[in-house]
């Protein structure tokens, strides 16, 4: 029981807002961004970063996902259901496999809790664990619940392909460097982002530590239409300091900006046995 509690505290509690909901006006934002590109580059980069920052956020969202975790020693697949409201509320429920079924995470603003059905306990997650691994994956808690904001917590600038250190330049890509503001609680030294120039859909993100070492790469692929939303349905996180580790998240279903029962985002619902 101690090992289960220890494992869950270290790994539960974080990200799915990063991949969960688009901005309510995403399509209109893209059209406006294209108009701004020719007239005001400084304004354009801010608009592009804001669009990318909001890509998996929204007023409300619901999604079914599959998370495939691979290491040199084991592999496993989790099925998840995720509800979100704005930037402040997230509820995550593991539906399979049987061993982890019923484990749940609730985030309300800056507070986060995990529910462990085998011990029937609710545990609060401290802010110091936001950069910890979620369920043994290569995503962190902050990745999943997206507590930090690119538009608020980073300074940003365009890069050339040479400055972005890409081996093969794609003329259709824009490269942007994000540097944490001095007062932001961010562990990365910088993040370099590649987006498609025509619709600003993300292609990849590269995360560097404070010494400039590449620590992980997040690839986006398999663009699909979910209702009126067009988005990469697959995200692959590859750590660069560990060999043969990777985590792939796939959207199986997604619904955006539909009414969500507010009772979902409560401690009572978190404690509910399923």
Secondary structure as UniProt FT lines:
FT   HELIX           2..11
FT   TURN            16..20
FT   TURN            24..25
FT   HELIX           26..39
FT   HELIX           41..53
FT   TURN            54..56
FT   STRAND          60..70
FT   STRAND          75..85
FT   TURN            86..88
FT   STRAND          89..96
FT   TURN            98..102
FT   STRAND          104..108
FT   TURN            109..110
FT   STRAND          111..116
FT   TURN            117..120
FT   STRAND          121..125
FT   HELIX           127..129
FT   TURN            130..131
FT   TURN            135..136
FT   HELIX           141..145
FT   HELIX           150..153
FT   STRAND          154..159
FT   TURN            161..165
FT   TURN            171..172
FT   STRAND          173..180
FT   TURN            182..183
FT   STRAND          190..196
FT   TURN            197..199
FT   STRAND          202..208
FT   TURN            210..211
FT   STRAND          214..226
FT   TURN            227..228
FT   STRAND          229..239
FT   TURN            243..244
FT   STRAND          246..256
FT   HELIX           262..265
FT   HELIX           267..270
//
